[in-house]
Amino acid sequence: MKLARALSTFAKSVALRLGSTAAGRGLLADFASDDETVRTLAGMFLVRNGRRSLLILRDALARREEVPEVLMMLGDIATDESAELIRRYLGDHDPKVASAARAALDILERNRSRS
């Protein structure tokens, strides 16, 4: 069963790469899974899809779903748009979110300096 779920997550990543926003939403749902392997794969695939994932991650932020984790993914994606999205949460009322935003900006800057 775990293998089937992991393969499904991988298939969603491929579909997102081909332009399916529904697959991206599916990856975000997998990111909320109780299965740690599925969560890890979904997060990794969202980051690896880079700009293709931005719409999905922006929508997740708007719905306040998994905000600290989404901010960290945006830091890993390291685009100008992801930096702008992260900065909006620096002064968030939730200290965990504000802290995650600061950490995500640090990650983003480190990723940019490596490129």
N, C-alpha and C positions, 0 to 999 in steps of 0.2 A: 504493500500500500504506500509506504513512504517513497519508494522508487517511482511509482506512478505519479505521485504528487509533485516530486522533484522534476520529473520529465514534463509534466504539465506546466510548471513554472518556466522551464527552459523554452518550451514551445511558445509561451506568451512573450518571452523576450524576443524570440525570432519574429513573431508577428508584429511586435512594437517596432522593431528595426525596419520592418516592411511598411510601416505607416499606420498600424491599427491602434487607435487610441483606446478602443475597448480592451485590447490586450494589456495596455498600460494600466488601465483601471484594475484589470485582473491581477497584475503584478502588485499593485498597491494593496489589494485585498489579501494577496498571499503574504505581504509584508506584515499584516496583522494576524497571521496564523499562530496557532498554539505550538506548531512544530518549528523548533529552532532552525532546523536545516532549511525548511521552506522559507522562513523569514530571512535567513542569511542569503540564500540564493536570490530571492526577490529584490532585496536591497542592492545586492551586487549587480544584478541585471539592470535595475533602474539607473544606477550610476554609470554602468558601461554603455548604456544607450544615450547618455549625455543629453544633448539638446532635445532629443526626441522625448525625453522624460519630463522636460520642464513644464509642459501644460498639465500633466498629471500631478506633478508635485505642487504646482501653483494652486490647483484645485483642492488638493489635500490641505494645504495651509489655509485656504479660504474656509474650509469646513472644520478647521482646527483638529485634523486627524493626525496623530503621531507627530506632532509639531517638532519636538526636539530631534527626533530621528530624521524627519524630512529635511530639517535645516542642515544636519550633518551631511546628508546626501547631496544637498545643493552645494555645500562647501567642497565636496569631492568632485562635483561636475565642473566647478571653477570657471564659469562664464560671467560676463558682465551682468547678464540678466539674473543669474543665480545670486550674485553679490547684492544686487538691488533688492531681491526678495528677502535675503537674509537680514539686511540692514533694517528692514521694517520691523523686525522683532527684537532689536537691541534693547528697547525700552519697554518690552512687554510686561504686563502686570504679573505674569507668572514667572517667578525667579528662575525656574528650571528652563523655561523657554528663552529668557533673556541670556542666561548662561550658555545655553546651547547655541544661540546666535553668535555670541562672542567666540566660542570655540570653533564654530563653522567658518567664521571669517578668518580666523587664524589658519585653519586647514586650507581654505581657499587661497590665501596668500602664499602658503608654502607650496601648494600645487602649482600656482602660477610661476613661482620663482624657479621651480624645477624644469619648466617647459622652455 
